[in-house]
């Protein structure tokens, strides 16, 4: 806020002032051993000693601290500056404030008390500005401050004295930490939260990362256990975790203590080695086929150390096309297993009728009770079962020529990328797009060997008035297997566009220059640009002034695709027609192969030229003939009067 040293009256040639900075901490409370961030606040309470009545805006320039930089040092405080000790803060206007975050680490043995940090602020400002010529006097200032910090009494402190784990790579297990309260008074409502710092090892399950311990007297040790999970790529090296204590202090305030760093080293190796195998027929081929089932054995070995009890094996499918004992998962209990002992369990696995040939994976997991009584899950191991292959049908190169009001086609390529043939195959449309009418819904493909492809094309029409846009169409391929069973492929879905209605005809004037005050013949070429013939074509002019026509309609019997015809219309041009280009409306109608009448409206461009421009020879001949007749009639009239 500006403070006027005295009212100066009118400007005496210069505007003068100076910033006045102050520094303090937003919260200067710290605790021994704490790593925290202190927020330094700088404010500007400037003084304005000379003002300008003609240019009051100069006052802001002489009261703003520019290029403010700060250096923060520990002073006599028992801490170290970790980050933010030197910062550039920019400008501070009069009445403004800026903040700077400074990271500090408080000494673990810091005594409670009041200390200060040393803060040096350096900045520049315009001390005076000439009101007449704008000359500026610059000053650079270095200001020092002592900001207060308070080390509070640390009555609650914790430390980790021991850890142990049963965790192995890719498995879940337990992690136990023994923690001692080394403070001076009882902590109430204590919670210890386990947090992962590298993601390789993390607490398991919702709410499992926190343990409520209630009141915790000073000097007492407690052991806290957590369920943890390790990624499969975890190695038997220490991984960083931390225990974060929260509690209620002597004043009843909720407090978060200093995080306790701990390391977790997973147990090397796997306790159980799991593998599986499916039965084969006499030719060495897998007996599990599409729609069938087969027995699969899962074998595992306890590699130790030590025997474990309550052992069970769980087998789960990873695909909706397969089942285990008729469902998604099944389990077999085997009891206690000694070190080095092998066990085998059997499951019935099946492939649904929609399954495709190839390898299918099932997940095998061994669970057991560890020495603490907690249930531990081993690393999940894949067990692969091969299903006899079936043809794999795909669509590609999809194309369509669908336009509103026209006939078109949907075409593409159907491929069998599987190893076995699809015999007597027929492609069928099972879900026709809205507004698309198929004239044929089946296309005979024939035999489609593995790796072979075939083209198909299905005719369709789009009625007039149909909405344009993409349409979903669904196909299936029905075919015979090797044993003659007729099966149907999975739905083959595609998207095809319905294009807007397009003009079938293209019109262009062939003698487009007309003279004012004339009667001429306008020749128009009409072309069928569509894909199908048009019959009973009616071409009608709709002239507007300055044009008229006594015979504005012409009939064309048939126009095949790409065929053109020239139609002619007598046209009269008013004598006061403006020399310029004009558009004459032309209405065209014609019948399709479906006996539907289509209507189109076009415009042809003509020009009205000057009298000395060339015109069509037809009106010149007509006018010449009329002149001869008129002269002869006048002569006869004169002769009869005599």
DOKOL-182140 format. One record per residue (C-alpha): residue number from 1; x, y, z. Coordinates in nm, 2 decimals. Layout:
DOKOL-182140
  num       x       y       z
  NUM       X       Y       Z
...
//
This chain:
DOKOL-182140
  num       x       y       z
    1    0.00    0.00    0.00
    2    0.14    0.34   -0.09
    3    0.23    0.57    0.20
    4    0.27    0.94    0.11
    5    0.55    1.10    0.32
    6    0.37    1.44    0.28
    7    0.13    1.58    0.03
    8    0.36    1.73   -0.24
    9    0.11    1.94   -0.43
   10    0.17    1.96   -0.81
   11    0.47    1.77   -0.94
   12    0.80    1.94   -0.91
   13    0.95    1.79   -1.22
   14    0.99    1.42   -1.10
   15    0.79    1.13   -0.95
   16    0.97    0.97   -0.66
   17    0.91    0.66   -0.44
   18    1.05    0.33   -0.32
   19    0.94   -0.02   -0.25
   20    0.96   -0.16    0.11
   21    0.98   -0.54    0.13
   22    0.91   -0.76    0.43
   23    0.96   -1.14    0.47
   24    0.80   -1.40    0.69
   25    0.70   -1.77    0.69
   26    0.34   -1.88    0.63
   27    0.39   -2.15    0.90
   28    0.72   -2.17    1.08
   29    0.64   -2.47    1.29
   30    0.88   -2.77    1.24
   31    0.96   -3.10    1.42
   32    1.29   -3.29    1.48
   33    1.38   -3.52    1.20
   34    1.10   -3.38    0.98
   35    1.14   -3.33    0.60
   36    0.90   -3.05    0.51
   37    0.84   -2.75    0.29
   38    0.84   -2.40    0.43
   39    0.65   -2.12    0.25
   40    0.84   -1.79    0.24
   41    0.61   -1.48    0.19
   42    0.75   -1.15    0.06
   43    0.52   -0.84    0.07
   44    0.57   -0.48   -0.06
   45    0.45   -0.18    0.14
   46    0.59    0.10   -0.08
   47    0.64    0.47    0.00
   48    0.55    0.74   -0.26
   49    0.71    1.07   -0.19
   50    0.64    1.27   -0.51
   51    0.34    1.23   -0.74
   52    0.24    1.35   -1.08
   53   -0.10    1.51   -1.14
   54   -0.06    1.49   -1.51
   55    0.07    1.13   -1.53
   56   -0.04    0.94   -1.22
   57    0.05    0.61   -1.38
   58    0.42    0.68   -1.31
   59    0.35    0.61   -0.94
   60    0.33    0.24   -1.00
   61    0.67    0.24   -1.16
   62    0.85    0.40   -0.87
   63    0.68    0.17   -0.61
   64    0.74   -0.17   -0.78
   65    1.03   -0.40   -0.69
   66    1.16   -0.55   -1.01
   67    1.37   -0.87   -1.06
   68    1.33   -0.98   -0.71
   69    1.56   -1.27   -0.61
   70    1.59   -1.44   -0.27
   71    1.85   -1.65   -0.10
   72    1.75   -1.85    0.21
   73    2.01   -1.98    0.45
   74    1.96   -2.19    0.77
   75    2.07   -1.91    1.00
   76    2.08   -2.05    1.36
   77    1.81   -2.30    1.29
   78    1.90   -2.68    1.33
   79    1.81   -2.77    0.98
   80    1.95   -2.79    0.63
   81    1.82   -2.63    0.31
   82    1.75   -2.90    0.06
   83    1.58   -2.71   -0.22
   84    1.46   -2.36   -0.31
   85    1.75   -2.18   -0.14
   86    1.80   -1.95   -0.43
   87    1.49   -1.84   -0.63
   88    1.40   -1.56   -0.88
   89    1.05   -1.43   -0.80
   90    0.99   -1.16   -1.06
   91    0.83   -0.82   -0.97
   92    0.62   -0.72   -0.66
   93    0.39   -0.43   -0.70
   94    0.29   -0.20   -0.41
   95    0.05   -0.40   -0.19
   96    0.14   -0.73   -0.36
   97    0.29   -1.05   -0.23
   98    0.48   -1.35   -0.37
   99    0.57   -1.68   -0.22
  100    0.86   -1.92   -0.25
  101    0.86   -2.28   -0.13
  102    1.18   -2.39    0.05
  103    1.25   -2.76    0.12
  104    1.42   -2.83    0.46
  105    1.53   -3.13    0.67
  106    1.52   -3.07    1.04
  107    1.80   -3.23    1.25
  108    1.67   -3.55    1.42
  109    1.82   -3.42    1.75
  110    1.70   -3.07    1.72
  111    1.61   -2.91    2.06
  112    1.27   -2.74    2.09
  113    1.29   -2.36    2.07
  114    1.27   -2.05    1.85
  115    1.52   -2.00    1.57
  116    1.56   -1.79    1.26
  117    1.64   -1.83    0.89
  118    1.85   -1.57    0.71
  119    1.68   -1.43    0.40
  120    1.85   -1.20    0.15
  121    1.63   -1.02   -0.11
  122    1.79   -0.83   -0.40
  123    1.58   -0.62   -0.63
  124    1.59   -0.30   -0.84
  125    1.34   -0.01   -0.88
  126    1.30    0.33   -1.05
  127    1.36    0.58   -0.77
  128    1.26    0.88   -0.97
  129    1.10    0.95   -1.32
  130    1.11    1.29   -1.49
  131    0.75    1.41   -1.54
  132    0.86    1.61   -1.84
  133    1.12    1.41   -2.04
  134    1.07    1.06   -1.89
  135    1.43    1.03   -1.76
  136    1.46    0.74   -1.51
  137    1.69    0.69   -1.21
  138    1.74    0.32   -1.12
  139    1.85    0.18   -0.79
  140    1.95   -0.17   -0.68
  141    1.88   -0.28   -0.32
  142    1.99   -0.58   -0.11
  143    1.77   -0.63    0.19
  144    1.82   -0.89    0.47
  145    1.56   -1.04    0.70
  146    1.55   -1.29    0.98
  147    1.23   -1.51    0.97
  148    1.13   -1.71    1.27
  149    1.10   -2.09    1.29
  150    0.99   -2.29    1.59
  151    1.10   -2.64    1.67
  152    0.82   -2.80    1.86
  153    0.86   -3.07    2.12
  154    0.85   -3.42    1.97
  155    0.66   -3.63    2.22
  156    0.57   -3.91    1.98
  157    0.83   -4.09    1.77
  158    0.85   -4.43    1.61
  159    1.13   -4.64    1.46
  160    1.14   -4.98    1.28
  161    1.35   -5.24    1.46
  162    1.29   -5.55    1.25
  163    1.11   -5.68    0.93
  164    1.04   -6.02    0.78
  165    0.85   -6.15    0.48
  166    0.72   -6.47    0.31
  167    0.68   -6.29   -0.02
  168    0.82   -6.44   -0.34
  169    0.83   -6.29   -0.69
  170    0.50   -6.30   -0.87
  171    0.32   -6.41   -0.56
  172    0.13   -6.27   -0.26
  173    0.26   -6.31    0.10
  174    0.30   -6.14    0.43
  175    0.53   -5.86    0.54
  176    0.57   -5.80    0.91
  177    0.74   -5.50    1.07
  178    0.83   -5.45    1.44
  179    0.80   -5.09    1.54
  180    0.90   -4.92    1.87
  181    0.75   -4.60    2.01
  182    1.06   -4.40    2.12
  183    0.88   -4.08    2.22
  184    0.79   -3.94    2.56
  185    0.42   -3.99    2.59
  186    0.14   -4.22    2.48
  187    0.01   -4.18    2.13
  188   -0.36   -4.23    2.09
  189   -0.56   -4.36    1.79
  190   -0.25   -4.48    1.62
  191   -0.26   -4.60    1.26
  192    0.03   -4.74    1.05
  193   -0.01   -4.72    0.68
  194    0.22   -4.92    0.45
  195    0.31   -4.74    0.12
  196    0.50   -4.87   -0.18
  197    0.77   -4.64   -0.32
  198    0.86   -4.82   -0.64
  199    0.55   -5.02   -0.73
  200    0.73   -5.35   -0.76
  201    0.59   -5.46   -0.42
  202    0.26   -5.33   -0.30
  203   -0.01   -5.39   -0.04
  204   -0.28   -5.64   -0.14
  205   -0.65   -5.57   -0.14
  206   -0.87   -5.26   -0.06
  207   -0.81   -5.13    0.29
  208   -0.52   -5.38    0.36
  209   -0.25   -5.11    0.36
  210   -0.36   -4.96    0.70
  211   -0.36   -5.11    1.05
  212   -0.54   -4.95    1.35
  213   -0.34   -4.99    1.67
  214   -0.52   -4.77    1.92
  215   -0.33   -4.62    2.21
  216    0.05   -4.69    2.20
  217    0.25   -4.62    2.52
  218    0.60   -4.48    2.49
  219    0.87   -4.75    2.49
  220    0.64   -5.03    2.36
  221    0.72   -5.24    2.06
  222    0.45   -5.39    1.83
  223    0.46   -5.61    1.53
  224    0.23   -5.52    1.24
  225    0.16   -5.76    0.94
  226    0.04   -5.67    0.59
  227   -0.06   -5.87    0.29
  228    0.16   -5.78    0.00
  229    0.20   -5.87   -0.37
  230    0.51   -5.87   -0.59
  231    0.53   -5.83   -0.96
  232    0.65   -6.14   -1.16
  233    0.97   -5.95   -1.26
  234    1.07   -5.87   -0.90
  235    1.42   -5.98   -0.80
  236    1.54   -6.09   -0.46
  237    1.67   -5.74   -0.37
  238    1.55   -5.48   -0.13
  239    1.25   -5.28   -0.24
  240    1.16   -4.95   -0.08
  241    0.85   -4.92    0.14
  242    0.75   -4.68    0.41
  243    0.53   -4.69    0.72
  244    0.34   -4.36    0.78
  245    0.21   -4.32    1.14
  246   -0.09   -4.11    1.22
  247   -0.21   -4.04    1.57
  248   -0.37   -3.79    1.81
  249   -0.13   -3.58    2.00
  250   -0.16   -3.44    2.35
  251   -0.36   -3.15    2.24
  252   -0.61   -3.38    2.06
  253   -0.49   -3.28    1.71
  254   -0.47   -3.53    1.43
  255   -0.10   -3.56    1.35
  256    0.10   -3.73    1.07
  257    0.44   -3.85    1.19
  258    0.76   -3.88    0.99
  259    0.75   -4.17    0.74
  260    0.96   -4.47    0.85
  261    1.16   -4.61    0.56
  262    1.17   -4.99    0.54
  263    1.31   -5.24    0.29
  264    1.15   -5.56    0.17
  265    1.36   -5.83    0.01
  266    1.14   -6.11   -0.15
  267    1.24   -6.47   -0.09
  268    1.44   -6.61   -0.38
  269    1.29   -6.88   -0.61
  270    0.94   -7.03   -0.62
  271    0.80   -7.27   -0.37
  272    0.59   -7.46   -0.62
  273    0.68   -7.56   -0.97
  274    0.36   -7.61   -1.18
  275    0.31   -7.77   -1.52
  276    0.03   -7.94   -1.71
  277   -0.04   -8.17   -2.00
  278   -0.34   -8.28   -2.21
  279   -0.41   -8.63   -2.35
  280   -0.33   -8.71   -2.72
  281   -0.50   -8.95   -2.96
  282   -0.33   -9.23   -3.14
  283   -0.20   -8.99   -3.41
  284   -0.04   -8.76   -3.16
  285   -0.31   -8.49   -3.21
  286   -0.49   -8.32   -2.92
  287   -0.83   -8.48   -2.84
  288   -0.99   -8.15   -2.74
  289   -1.19   -8.03   -3.03
  290   -1.44   -7.75   -3.08
  291   -1.75   -7.83   -2.88
  292   -1.57   -8.12   -2.69
  293   -1.39   -8.18   -2.36
  294   -1.08   -8.36   -2.24
  295   -0.90   -8.43   -1.92
  296   -0.60   -8.22   -1.82
  297   -0.35   -8.30   -1.54
  298   -0.18   -8.03   -1.34
  299    0.14   -8.14   -1.16
  300    0.33   -7.94   -0.90
  301    0.63   -7.99   -0.67
  302    0.70   -7.83   -0.33
  303    1.05   -7.70   -0.36
  304    1.07   -7.59    0.00
  305    1.19   -7.49    0.24
  306    0.97   -7.69    0.47
  307    0.63   -7.86    0.45
  308    0.32   -7.66    0.41
  309   -0.04   -7.74    0.48
  310   -0.39   -7.67    0.35
  311   -0.26   -7.69   -0.01
  312   -0.50   -7.65   -0.30
  313   -0.47   -7.60   -0.68
  314   -0.70   -7.37   -0.86
  315   -0.74   -7.38   -1.24
  316   -0.91   -7.09   -1.42
  317   -0.99   -7.03   -1.79
  318   -0.87   -6.71   -1.95
  319   -1.11   -6.73   -2.25
  320   -1.49   -6.74   -2.27
  321   -1.45   -7.01   -2.53
  322   -1.32   -7.27   -2.28
  323   -1.44   -7.41   -1.95
  324   -1.30   -7.59   -1.64
  325   -1.54   -7.86   -1.50
  326   -1.81   -7.68   -1.69
  327   -1.74   -7.33   -1.54
  328   -1.48   -7.06   -1.54
  329   -1.28   -7.19   -1.24
  330   -1.24   -7.51   -1.04
  331   -1.03   -7.61   -0.73
  332   -0.88   -7.93   -0.60
  333   -0.76   -7.97   -0.23
  334   -0.46   -8.19   -0.16
  335   -0.38   -8.12    0.21
  336   -0.03   -8.12    0.34
  337    0.27   -8.14    0.10
  338    0.62   -8.22    0.21
  339    0.94   -8.06    0.08
  340    1.03   -8.23   -0.25
  341    0.70   -8.40   -0.28
  342    0.52   -8.42   -0.62
  343    0.14   -8.41   -0.65
  344   -0.10   -8.43   -0.95
  345   -0.46   -8.33   -0.98
  346   -0.70   -8.36   -1.28
  347   -0.95   -8.13   -1.43
  348   -1.20   -8.16   -1.71
  349   -1.16   -7.88   -1.97
  350   -1.38   -7.80   -2.26
  351   -1.40   -7.59   -2.58
  352   -1.73   -7.42   -2.68
  353   -1.88   -7.47   -3.02
  354   -1.77   -7.11   -3.11
  355   -1.41   -7.18   -3.01
  356   -1.14   -7.13   -3.27
  357   -0.85   -7.37   -3.31
  358   -0.52   -7.31   -3.15
  359   -0.36   -7.28   -2.81
  360   -0.57   -7.18   -2.51
  361   -0.42   -7.08   -2.17
  362   -0.55   -7.18   -1.83
  363   -0.41   -7.02   -1.51
  364   -0.29   -7.26   -1.24
  365   -0.24   -7.12   -0.89
  366   -0.13   -7.31   -0.57
  367   -0.24   -7.17   -0.24
  368   -0.12   -7.28    0.10
  369   -0.08   -7.16    0.46
  370    0.25   -7.02    0.56
  371    0.42   -7.05    0.90
  372    0.22   -6.75    1.04
  373   -0.11   -6.92    0.94
  374   -0.17   -6.67    0.66
  375   -0.29   -6.79    0.32
  376   -0.03   -6.75    0.05
  377   -0.09   -6.76   -0.32
  378    0.19   -6.88   -0.55
  379    0.28   -6.72   -0.87
  380    0.01   -6.80   -1.13
  381    0.15   -7.03   -1.40
  382    0.00   -7.08   -1.75
  383   -0.11   -7.43   -1.86
  384   -0.15   -7.45   -2.24
  385   -0.41   -7.67   -2.41
  386   -0.43   -7.70   -2.78
  387   -0.78   -7.72   -2.95
  388   -0.81   -7.87   -3.29
  389   -0.83   -7.58   -3.54
  390   -1.13   -7.46   -3.73
  391   -1.15   -7.24   -4.03
  392   -1.09   -6.87   -3.94
  393   -1.31   -6.65   -4.15
  394   -1.24   -6.28   -4.20
  395   -1.37   -6.00   -4.43
  396   -1.16   -5.75   -4.61
  397   -1.16   -5.50   -4.90
  398   -1.52   -5.40   -4.82
  399   -1.68   -5.16   -5.07
  400   -2.03   -5.04   -5.16
  401   -2.20   -4.83   -5.42
  402   -2.52   -4.74   -5.23
  403   -2.68   -4.41   -5.32
  404   -3.03   -4.30   -5.21
  405   -3.28   -4.38   -5.48
  406   -3.05   -4.62   -5.67
  407   -2.95   -4.98   -5.70
  408   -2.60   -5.07   -5.58
  409   -2.38   -5.35   -5.45
  410   -2.20   -5.45   -5.14
  411   -1.88   -5.63   -5.22
  412   -1.56   -5.75   -5.06
  413   -1.33   -6.04   -5.00
  414   -1.39   -6.33   -4.77
  415   -1.08   -6.52   -4.65
  416   -1.01   -6.84   -4.46
  417   -0.70   -6.77   -4.26
  418   -0.73   -7.10   -4.07
  419   -0.55   -7.43   -4.15
  420   -0.86   -7.63   -4.25
  421   -1.10   -7.59   -4.53
  422   -1.46   -7.45   -4.52
  423   -1.65   -7.66   -4.77
  424   -1.96   -7.56   -4.97
  425   -1.95   -7.22   -4.80
  426   -2.23   -6.97   -4.84
  427   -2.21   -6.61   -4.73
  428   -2.54   -6.49   -4.58
  429   -2.66   -6.15   -4.47
  430   -2.82   -6.20   -4.13
  431   -2.87   -5.83   -4.03
  432   -2.95   -5.60   -4.31
  433   -2.88   -5.23   -4.26
  434   -3.18   -5.00   -4.20
  435   -3.30   -4.85   -4.53
  436   -3.10   -5.10   -4.75
  437   -3.30   -5.36   -4.93
  438   -3.11   -5.66   -5.05
  439   -3.24   -5.82   -5.37
  440   -3.02   -6.13   -5.28
  441   -2.91   -6.21   -4.93
  442   -2.69   -6.52   -5.00
  443   -2.37   -6.55   -5.21
  444   -2.23   -6.90   -5.29
  445   -1.86   -6.90   -5.21
  446   -1.79   -7.27   -5.27
  447   -1.49   -7.45   -5.11
  448   -1.26   -7.21   -4.93
  449   -0.93   -7.38   -4.84
  450   -0.70   -7.27   -4.56
  451   -0.52   -6.95   -4.67
  452   -0.76   -6.90   -4.96
  453   -0.99   -6.61   -5.03
  454   -1.28   -6.53   -5.26
  455   -1.46   -6.22   -5.38
  456   -1.83   -6.16   -5.33
  457   -2.09   -5.91   -5.44
  458   -2.45   -5.87   -5.33
  459   -2.70   -5.65   -5.50
  460   -2.92   -5.40   -5.30
  461   -3.12   -5.09   -5.35
  462   -3.18   -4.78   -5.13
  463   -3.53   -4.64   -5.16
  464   -3.58   -4.26   -5.21
  465   -3.60   -4.07   -4.89
  466   -3.36   -4.29   -4.70
  467   -3.14   -4.11   -4.45
  468   -2.77   -4.10   -4.55
  469   -2.48   -4.21   -4.33
  470   -2.30   -4.53   -4.22
  471   -2.49   -4.86   -4.18
  472   -2.40   -5.17   -3.99
  473   -2.44   -5.50   -4.18
  474   -2.38   -5.85   -4.04
  475   -2.27   -6.15   -4.24
  476   -2.21   -6.51   -4.14
  477   -2.04   -6.79   -4.34
  478   -2.22   -7.12   -4.33
  479   -2.00   -7.42   -4.43
  480   -1.94   -7.79   -4.39
  481   -1.67   -7.94   -4.17
  482   -1.46   -8.24   -4.27
  483   -1.73   -8.48   -4.13
  484   -2.01   -8.29   -4.31
  485   -2.15   -8.10   -4.01
  486   -2.28   -7.77   -4.11
  487   -2.15   -7.49   -3.88
  488   -2.18   -7.12   -3.89
  489   -1.89   -6.87   -3.84
  490   -1.90   -6.59   -3.58
  491   -2.08   -6.28   -3.70
  492   -1.88   -6.08   -3.95
  493   -1.97   -5.72   -3.89
  494   -1.90   -5.43   -4.13
  495   -2.00   -5.07   -4.18
  496   -2.11   -4.95   -4.52
  497   -2.20   -4.59   -4.62
  498   -2.53   -4.48   -4.77
  499   -2.44   -4.19   -5.00
  500   -2.67   -3.89   -5.06
  501   -2.90   -3.89   -5.36
  502   -2.70   -3.79   -5.67
  503   -2.81   -3.64   -6.00
  504   -2.85   -3.90   -6.28
  505   -2.83   -3.64   -6.56
  506   -2.58   -3.38   -6.66
  507   -2.69   -3.09   -6.87
  508   -2.49   -2.83   -7.07
  509   -2.59   -2.56   -7.32
  510   -2.42   -2.61   -7.66
  511   -2.50   -2.26   -7.81
  512   -2.52   -2.05   -7.50
  513   -2.50   -1.70   -7.65
  514   -2.84   -1.53   -7.72
  515   -2.90   -1.19   -7.87
  516   -3.15   -0.93   -7.73
  517   -3.48   -0.91   -7.90
  518   -3.44   -1.24   -8.09
  519   -3.60   -1.58   -8.13
  520   -3.35   -1.85   -8.15
  521   -3.30   -2.22   -8.08
  522   -3.13   -2.33   -7.76
  523   -2.95   -2.66   -7.79
  524   -2.89   -2.85   -7.46
  525   -2.69   -3.17   -7.43
  526   -2.82   -3.42   -7.17
  527   -2.61   -3.71   -7.05
  528   -2.71   -4.01   -6.83
  529   -2.43   -4.02   -6.57
  530   -2.59   -4.30   -6.36
  531   -2.52   -4.67   -6.36
  532   -2.86   -4.78   -6.50
  533   -3.07   -4.68   -6.80
  534   -3.34   -4.42   -6.78
  535   -3.65   -4.42   -7.00
  536   -3.93   -4.18   -7.08
  537   -3.70   -3.89   -7.02
  538   -3.88   -3.55   -7.02
  539   -3.67   -3.24   -7.04
  540   -3.86   -2.91   -6.97
  541   -3.73   -2.56   -6.97
  542   -3.86   -2.32   -6.70
  543   -3.75   -1.99   -6.84
  544   -3.79   -1.66   -6.65
  545   -3.77   -1.31   -6.79
  546   -3.59   -1.20   -7.01
  547   -3.65   -1.55   -7.17
  548   -3.97   -1.72   -7.29
  549   -4.04   -2.04   -7.49
  550   -4.34   -2.15   -7.68
  551   -4.23   -2.51   -7.68
  552   -4.04   -2.57   -7.35
  553   -4.06   -2.96   -7.33
  554   -3.88   -3.23   -7.52
  555   -3.92   -3.61   -7.49
  556   -3.63   -3.86   -7.51
  557   -3.73   -4.22   -7.52
  558   -3.42   -4.38   -7.35
  559   -3.07   -4.29   -7.23
  560   -2.83   -4.57   -7.14
  561   -2.55   -4.51   -6.89
  562   -2.30   -4.27   -7.04
  563   -2.53   -4.20   -7.34
  564   -2.60   -3.83   -7.44
  565   -2.87   -3.67   -7.65
  566   -2.91   -3.31   -7.77
  567   -3.25   -3.15   -7.73
  568   -3.36   -2.81   -7.87
  569   -3.60   -2.54   -7.75
  570   -3.72   -2.23   -7.93
  571   -3.64   -1.94   -7.70
  572   -3.72   -1.57   -7.72
  573   -3.50   -1.30   -7.56
  574   -3.66   -0.97   -7.46
  575   -3.53   -0.66   -7.64
  576   -3.43   -0.50   -7.31
  577   -3.24   -0.80   -7.19
  578   -2.92   -0.71   -7.00
  579   -2.59   -0.82   -7.15
  580   -2.48   -1.08   -6.89
  581   -2.47   -1.45   -6.80
  582   -2.81   -1.60   -6.70
  583   -2.92   -1.93   -6.56
  584   -3.22   -2.10   -6.70
  585   -3.39   -2.37   -6.49
  586   -3.44   -2.71   -6.65
  587   -3.66   -2.99   -6.50
  588   -3.58   -3.35   -6.59
  589   -3.78   -3.66   -6.51
  590   -3.72   -4.02   -6.61
  591   -3.81   -4.38   -6.51
  592   -3.58   -4.63   -6.35
  593   -3.57   -5.01   -6.41
  594   -3.80   -5.03   -6.11
  595   -4.06   -4.81   -6.28
  596   -3.99   -4.54   -6.03
  597   -4.00   -4.18   -6.17
  598   -3.71   -3.96   -6.06
  599   -3.72   -3.58   -6.08
  600   -3.42   -3.36   -6.10
  601   -3.38   -2.98   -6.13
  602   -3.09   -2.84   -6.31
  603   -2.97   -2.50   -6.44
  604   -2.79   -2.42   -6.77
  605   -2.59   -2.11   -6.82
  606   -2.65   -1.88   -7.12
  607   -2.52   -1.54   -7.21
  608   -2.70   -1.24   -7.36
  609   -2.46   -1.07   -7.61
  610   -2.46   -0.75   -7.81
  611   -2.61   -0.70   -8.15
  612   -2.28   -0.74   -8.33
  613   -2.22   -1.08   -8.17
  614   -2.28   -1.39   -8.38
  615   -2.62   -1.55   -8.33
  616   -2.77   -1.87   -8.44
  617   -2.85   -1.89   -8.81
  618   -3.20   -2.02   -8.76
  619   -3.35   -1.68   -8.64
  620   -3.16   -1.49   -8.92
  621   -3.32   -1.71   -9.19
  622   -3.66   -1.68   -9.03
  623   -3.64   -1.31   -9.01
  624   -3.52   -1.29   -9.37
  625   -3.81   -1.49   -9.49
  626   -4.06   -1.28   -9.30
  627   -3.91   -0.97   -9.46
  628   -3.96   -1.11   -9.82
  629   -4.32   -1.20   -9.74
  630   -4.38   -0.85   -9.60
  631   -4.24   -0.67   -9.91
  632   -4.44   -0.89  -10.14
  633   -4.76   -0.82   -9.95
  634   -4.71   -0.45   -9.96
  635   -4.64   -0.46  -10.34
  636   -4.96   -0.65  -10.40
  637   -5.16   -0.40  -10.19
  638   -5.02   -0.11  -10.39
  639   -5.08   -0.28  -10.72
  640   -5.45   -0.35  -10.64
  641   -5.52    0.01  -10.54
  642   -5.43    0.13  -10.88
//
